[in-house]
């Protein structure tokens, strides 16, 4: 069972909804928006106990949204996250005590922070900058159809240890995605690092976007 920790400034669920909508096409996903509430409302006294319960229920993937009031909770020190996703955040940068295999961050917002440099986990960035590991090399509008060319800037290792080579791939949609681009980039990058095949990912993202089901 894989665990994604999602950290974002806003109280909304934009990135969370986008991430869930895409990932649920490939995994049995459980979303947790307050683990303090779960520990209070269930018979599980620890996160480990709760995760064990979910694993017994055949859950493949947990998305744990971390609130500012929870990020220093002692329970998090016991968890080794597969991914820690920093989404448009600047106030959660003192989280060295949280262990993660991959740190996924918004290059455009976090590039100047010492926190990123000090992290020992594998780091993967997304953003609009060409210096990001994953970015849109072009966004074209053609009346009812948008075309987004996405670029993997360099070869990266996935969670399973496979190598994802540098490449570009095209996603088509019939809605404007400029306001949603960060959420889409971060969600797709998570899927790629989880070894979702690019062709399968393109098909599903295009379907969700055309049906306007991605709330990003």
C-alpha positions in Angstrom: 0.0 0.0 0.0 1.4 3.4 -1.0 1.0 6.6 0.9 1.0 10.1 -0.5 1.2 13.1 1.8 -0.4 16.2 0.3 0.6 19.6 1.6 -1.0 22.8 0.3 -1.7 26.3 1.6 -5.3 26.6 0.7 -8.1 25.2 2.7 -9.7 24.0 -0.5 -9.3 20.6 -2.2 -8.3 21.6 -5.7 -5.2 19.5 -6.0 -6.7 16.7 -3.8 -9.7 16.3 -6.1 -7.6 16.3 -9.3 -5.1 13.8 -7.8 -8.0 11.5 -6.6 -9.9 11.7 -9.9 -6.9 10.6 -11.9 -5.5 8.0 -9.5 -8.8 6.3 -8.8 -8.8 5.1 -12.4 -5.7 3.0 -11.7 -5.8 2.2 -7.9 -8.3 1.7 -5.1 -7.7 5.0 -3.3 -8.6 6.2 0.1 -8.6 10.0 0.9 -7.9 11.1 4.5 -8.4 14.9 5.1 -7.8 14.8 8.9 -6.0 11.9 10.5 -6.6 13.5 13.9 -10.4 13.1 13.3 -9.9 9.5 12.3 -7.9 8.6 15.4 -10.7 10.3 17.4 -13.6 8.7 15.6 -12.4 5.1 15.1 -11.0 2.3 17.3 -7.6 2.9 15.7 -5.3 4.6 18.2 -2.4 5.1 15.8 -2.0 5.8 12.1 -0.1 2.5 11.7 -3.2 0.7 13.1 -5.5 2.7 10.7 -3.3 2.0 7.7 -3.2 -1.7 8.6 -7.0 -1.7 8.6 -7.1 -0.1 5.1 -4.5 -2.5 3.8 -6.7 -5.4 5.0 -9.5 -3.8 3.0 -7.3 -4.0 -0.1 -6.7 -0.3 -0.4 -3.9 0.3 -2.9 -3.2 4.0 -2.2 -3.8 6.5 0.6 -3.8 10.3 0.0 -3.3 12.0 3.3 -3.9 15.8 3.2 -1.8 17.4 6.0 -3.2 20.4 7.7 -1.1 23.1 9.3 -2.4 22.0 12.7 -1.4 18.4 12.1 1.9 18.6 10.3 4.0 18.4 13.5 1.9 15.6 15.0 4.1 12.9 16.6 2.2 10.2 14.6 3.7 11.5 11.3 7.2 10.7 12.6 6.3 7.0 12.5 5.2 7.0 8.9 7.4 6.6 5.9 5.6 8.3 3.0 6.2 7.2 -0.6 5.5 10.7 -1.8 5.3 14.0 -0.1 3.6 16.5 -2.5 4.2 20.2 -1.9 1.5 22.0 -3.8 1.8 25.8 -4.0 3.1 26.0 -0.4 5.5 28.2 1.5 4.4 27.9 5.1 5.1 24.2 5.6 8.8 24.2 4.9 9.9 23.0 8.3 8.9 19.4 7.9 12.3 17.6 7.9 10.9 15.2 10.5 8.6 13.7 8.0 10.2 10.8 6.1 9.5 10.4 2.4 11.0 8.5 -0.5 10.1 11.1 -3.0 9.6 14.9 -2.5 7.5 16.3 -5.3 7.3 20.1 -5.3 6.3 23.1 -7.4 9.5 24.5 -8.8 8.0 27.9 -9.5 7.2 28.5 -5.8 9.9 26.5 -3.9 13.1 26.8 -5.9 14.6 29.4 -3.7 14.0 27.6 -0.4 16.8 26.0 1.6 14.3 23.3 2.6 14.3 21.8 -0.8 18.1 21.7 -1.0 18.4 20.1 2.5 16.0 17.2 1.7 17.7 13.9 1.3 14.8 12.2 -0.4 14.6 11.9 -4.2 13.3 15.2 -5.5 11.1 15.8 -8.6 9.8 19.2 -9.5 7.0 20.4 -11.7 6.1 23.8 -12.9 5.9 26.2 -15.9 9.7 26.8 -15.8 11.8 24.9 -18.3 14.1 24.1 -15.4 11.4 21.9 -13.8 11.7 18.2 -14.2 8.2 18.1 -15.6 6.6 21.0 -17.4 4.3 22.0 -20.3 6.5 22.8 -23.3 3.4 24.3 -25.0 -0.2 24.9 -24.5 -2.1 25.6 -27.7 -5.7 26.7 -28.1 -7.7 25.8 -31.2 -11.3 26.9 -30.6 -12.9 23.9 -28.9 -9.7 21.9 -28.5 -6.6 22.6 -26.3 -3.4 20.7 -26.9 -0.9 20.4 -24.1 2.6 19.2 -24.8 4.1 17.9 -21.6 7.8 17.4 -21.2 9.8 15.0 -18.9 13.0 17.1 -18.8 15.4 14.3 -17.8 15.3 10.6 -17.1 13.9 9.8 -13.6 13.5 6.7 -11.5 10.0 5.6 -10.5 9.0 4.3 -7.1 9.6 0.7 -8.3 13.1 1.6 -9.5 12.3 1.7 -13.2 13.7 4.4 -15.4 11.3 6.9 -17.1 13.2 8.4 -20.0 13.1 12.1 -21.0 10.3 12.6 -23.5 7.4 14.6 -24.6 3.8 13.6 -24.9 0.6 15.3 -26.0 -2.7 15.6 -24.1 -5.9 16.9 -25.8 -8.9 18.4 -24.2 -11.9 20.6 -25.1 -11.7 22.9 -22.1 -9.2 25.6 -21.0 -6.6 24.2 -18.7 -4.4 27.2 -18.0 -6.0 27.8 -14.5 -5.7 24.1 -13.8 -2.2 23.4 -15.0 -0.4 23.1 -11.7 -2.9 20.6 -10.4 -2.7 18.6 -13.6 1.1 18.6 -13.7 1.5 17.4 -10.1 -1.2 14.7 -10.5 0.3 13.4 -13.7 3.8 13.4 -12.2 2.6 11.3 -9.2 1.0 8.8 -11.6 4.2 8.5 -13.7 6.3 7.9 -10.5 3.7 5.3 -9.5 4.5 3.4 -12.8 1.2 4.2 -14.5 1.9 3.7 -18.3 2.0 6.9 -20.2 -0.5 5.8 -22.9 -3.0 4.7 -20.2 -2.5 7.9 -18.4 -3.0 10.1 -21.5 -6.3 8.2 -22.3 -7.7 8.7 -18.8 -6.7 12.3 -18.3 -8.1 13.2 -21.7 -11.4 11.5 -20.8 -11.6 13.3 -17.4 -10.8 16.7 -18.9 -13.2 16.3 -21.8 -16.0 15.4 -19.4 -14.9 18.4 -17.2 -14.6 16.0 -14.2 -11.2 17.3 -13.2 -12.0 20.0 -10.6 -8.6 21.7 -10.6 
